[in-house]
């Protein structure tokens, strides 16, 4: 979420039926130090963001560790990586700590364009695709799986953009890597069902189920009104 008194990231998914009223949701600040109006933005409310969180480490700091200080530290680390790999600072003069403004940086978006152009149409015409797994430098990073092809395709542009920006941050120039083998991907997806399970009610309708295995952590968003169907599964490699 962008604007307000500080940019924030949402930690859980929400299902908002008509006339749902106010629903509390966990969020973390991704803009350390600001608590005032930024430019001409509205300070009393947030606007939507065109970006998803483009850092595995930021996601883990928020979703696994629930640590605001670690979220800020990982945002700063992600900004440093991006700055190093695009050849100039991605920190905005309007707010140097804002992760959102760093993701909007022209050098960042230009650097990510080649990935996006190469992959944006990969699921076109395929009605059985409901998610994706991506790897950076030959190592599996994370996966997002949805309840339907329609839902996945609505989110795919934002997911791809975030993955492309993370690839820019992690690129190792001059090195070549082999793609993970299918058996590795299958094992990674299967591991999403492994580990001790913890349940948390996000709202009267939504339940978050977390499974923490040795190598990965997974987050299932269940719709309690639809026989606990898993609307979204996010699996993240921990190391």
Steps between C-alpha positions, in 0.01 A plus 500: 500500500636839401471837670339573834757583763723214381493236225399156626488139386211268582598171660188295426245461222146627546164402358273803516135423429256786429417715804763326709568805715839561655731198526832509686807379314865455593739739327862610524659833420736492200606864535706557812477840670218677316186598692368794301365601158721415204472747216140535382391157622202458729624462856178370657461198273696260281488453126552170325844399381587357160780298660519182704784454748808423291723334757494153652680629808245779560217247473667267749567785743131590495320169450727261689679713760236773548781747570464866405871570558597211271257620232672840503844337491406277206344792311828689536693193384273461196547868410878458522493194273286678242720809511811291444354308207332785312801728531354777713309567819137391494416701812250778435569853615136519609562219750831309491367212711190429289510154342202592282678801348812289445291248305366788287852623419544530121832313497339213691195472275714527185733226625205272575334556161699232316383231744142622480494511119647150476259341747177701502331281239618166632154403629299638208243254370561256787185459706653243739771728641425607858842610629872523449835418659797723432873465547780755509861408426394136464347481847128467571369813670127464557164401354148641484206271425136606471159334505428571134656595169293820492632620836860415412487685168361813667799504737765374257621843372565626853661170607726497195604859552598430863694188399680689223602781736628247753702335223655839423594540866660156515664481155863386497656637185715267290384183674288225349257275686302190418125509548365280783405152383130407487548256788634786715197714419265211575672441834477869586126507429443178694685647797225763521297235684782417743585635844302584812174680426381820665157653438400864539161656431555817298130582487173319548543353155876475441741267676878500453675164536879505537726196461866533591725223369877471515560674167178688416208680652152500346194718553151381402208741482184301567148616424290379795180580311599265215584176682847628592616510139857630466465824306875573500810305602834680532809283551829674580848349512650589837867486398 
